[in-house]
Amino acid sequence: MSTSLPVPPPAVQGPGERRNFVRTTLDLGDVLLRPWGREAAELEVLLDGLVAAAADPLIARWNPFRAADRSEAVAALEHREAIWDSGDAALFAVLDATGDALLGNVTLRWVDRADGLAMIGYWMLPAARGRGLATRGTGAVTGWAFATADARRIEIAHAAGNEASCRVADRCGYLPEGTLRASHRYGDGVYHDEHLHARLATDPEPDSVPGQRA
Ligand SMILES: CC(C)(COP(=O)(O)OP(=O)(O)OC[C@H]1O[C@@H](n2cnc3c(N)ncnc32)[C@H](O)[C@@H]1OP(=O)(O)O)[C@@H](O)C(=O)NCCC(=O)NCCS
């Protein structure tokens, strides 16, 4: 009869244990994705960029937030920082590599953290549009979330008429899954139908997301 103690089973990582967003700068060469925060070297650029973004009609329609002036921009920045601290979302400012200009934003938030289900969203300032930056930024944050935060499924929902957002989703490998009827009230006060796209961690990489890094 053996006197050896039973061997414990190997430690299994429980669901959600790796699902932490760790503040990281994603360096795409000509573009940096930096966590929004008050400590940023580019603080003035971030504040002025937030004011400009909040005033843009398309952002006000599809991604509304308040930042009518510098003091409201400070509050918006502090709000983003608090959300990072809570662990509920990872919010990146998209900056020119020189740090001289805010270009846009990419946000990834948990819908159900224990289940690895997240949602991603983005906006670009008007002068930065049409250069592939939303595609590159969204691709980079997607790869980062799969590689470092154990995301299982990431969704994009955009208003049915928002063709540019639909193209970003397609280009980043988020497959179309159907139409959600009157599912979200946008900045115009209207409930819009939305197209749902999603990418699974097990999906193949899309062919064409330049600058993507895990
Ligand atoms: C949607 C948005 C983020 C796209 O940013 P962008 O950096 O210009 O996007 P990209 O340059 O990466 O372009 C991605 C694709 O969209 C296409 N596209 C860009 N603007 C478009 C438009 N107005 N209509 C149709 N397609 C458009 C591009 O041609 C490209 O397609 P391709 O790869 O087949 O050539 C930007 O237009 C924006 O900030 N809009 C306002 C806010 C918003 O709609 N946010 C999304 C809410 S879900």
The ligand as a Tripos MOL2 file, in Angstrom:
@<TRIPOS>MOLECULE
LIG
   48    50     1     0     0
SMALL
NO_CHARGES

@<TRIPOS>ATOM
      1 C1        -15.8870   55.7590  -38.5370 C.3       1 LIG1
      2 C2        -14.5190   56.4270  -38.4580 C.3       1 LIG1
      3 C3        -13.9170   56.1290  -37.0910 C.3       1 LIG1
      4 C4        -13.6250   55.8480  -39.5540 C.3       1 LIG1
      5 O1        -12.3190   56.3890  -39.3600 O.3       1 LIG1
      6 P1        -11.2380   56.4220  -40.5360 P.3       1 LIG1
      7 O2         -9.8920   56.5140  -39.8790 O.co2     1 LIG1
      8 O3        -11.6000   57.4520  -41.5140 O.co2     1 LIG1
      9 O4        -11.4300   54.9920  -41.1780 O.3       1 LIG1
     10 P2        -10.4020   54.2850  -42.1550 P.3       1 LIG1
     11 O5         -9.5870   55.3250  -42.8550 O.co2     1 LIG1
     12 O6         -9.7040   53.2370  -41.3570 O.co2     1 LIG1
     13 O7        -11.3480   53.6630  -43.2390 O.3       1 LIG1
     14 C5        -11.8990   52.3980  -43.0920 C.3       1 LIG1
     15 C6        -12.7660   52.1250  -44.3000 C.3       1 LIG1
     16 O8        -13.9260   52.9820  -44.2730 O.3       1 LIG1
     17 C7        -14.0730   53.6320  -45.5230 C.3       1 LIG1
     18 N1        -14.6810   54.9100  -45.2670 N.ar      1 LIG1
     19 C8        -14.1260   55.9540  -44.6170 C.ar      1 LIG1
     20 N2        -15.0280   56.9750  -44.5640 N.ar      1 LIG1
     21 C9        -16.1200   56.5530  -45.2120 C.ar      1 LIG1
     22 C10       -17.4010   57.1360  -45.4880 C.ar      1 LIG1
     23 N3        -17.6910   58.3730  -45.0670 N.pl3     1 LIG1
     24 N4        -18.3030   56.3990  -46.1740 N.ar      1 LIG1
     25 C11       -18.0340   55.1350  -46.5590 C.ar      1 LIG1
     26 N5        -16.8380   54.5180  -46.3230 N.ar      1 LIG1
     27 C12       -15.9190   55.2310  -45.6550 C.ar      1 LIG1
     28 C13       -12.6730   53.7300  -46.0510 C.3       1 LIG1
     29 O9        -12.6670   53.8900  -47.4660 O.3       1 LIG1
     30 C14       -12.1090   52.3990  -45.6280 C.3       1 LIG1
     31 O10       -12.5780   51.3840  -46.4930 O.3       1 LIG1
     32 P3        -11.5710   50.5910  -47.4240 P.3       1 LIG1
     33 O11       -10.5870   49.9740  -46.4860 O.co2     1 LIG1
     34 O12       -12.4220   49.6340  -48.1260 O.co2     1 LIG1
     35 O13       -10.9470   51.6430  -48.2970 O.co2     1 LIG1
     36 C15       -14.6140   57.9610  -38.6580 C.3       1 LIG1
     37 O14       -15.2890   58.2150  -39.8800 O.3       1 LIG1
     38 C16       -15.3530   58.6610  -37.5370 C.2       1 LIG1
     39 O15       -14.7530   59.0030  -36.5310 O.2       1 LIG1
     40 N6        -16.6590   58.8820  -37.7170 N.am      1 LIG1
     41 C17       -17.4490   59.5730  -36.6780 C.3       1 LIG1
     42 C18       -17.6280   58.7410  -35.4090 C.3       1 LIG1
     43 C19       -18.0860   57.3310  -35.7150 C.2       1 LIG1
     44 O16       -18.8480   57.0690  -36.6300 O.2       1 LIG1
     45 N7        -17.6090   56.3780  -34.8750 N.am      1 LIG1
     46 C20       -18.0140   54.9970  -34.9660 C.3       1 LIG1
     47 C21       -19.2330   54.7710  -34.1600 C.3       1 LIG1
     48 S1        -19.7150   53.0260  -34.2390 S.3       1 LIG1
@<TRIPOS>BOND
     1     1     2 1
     2     2     3 1
     3     2     4 1
     4     2    36 1
     5     4     5 1
     6     5     6 1
     7     6     7 2
     8     6     8 1
     9     6     9 1
    10     9    10 1
    11    10    11 2
    12    10    12 1
    13    10    13 1
    14    13    14 1
    15    14    15 1
    16    15    16 1
    17    15    30 1
    18    16    17 1
    19    17    18 1
    20    17    28 1
    21    18    19 ar
    22    18    27 ar
    23    19    20 ar
    24    20    21 ar
    25    21    22 ar
    26    21    27 ar
    27    22    23 1
    28    22    24 ar
    29    24    25 ar
    30    25    26 ar
    31    26    27 ar
    32    28    29 1
    33    28    30 1
    34    30    31 1
    35    31    32 1
    36    32    33 2
    37    32    34 1
    38    32    35 1
    39    36    37 1
    40    36    38 1
    41    38    39 2
    42    38    40 1
    43    40    41 1
    44    41    42 1
    45    42    43 1
    46    43    44 2
    47    43    45 1
    48    45    46 1
    49    46    47 1
    50    47    48 1
@<TRIPOS>SUBSTRUCTURE
     1 LIG1         1 GROUP 0 **** ****
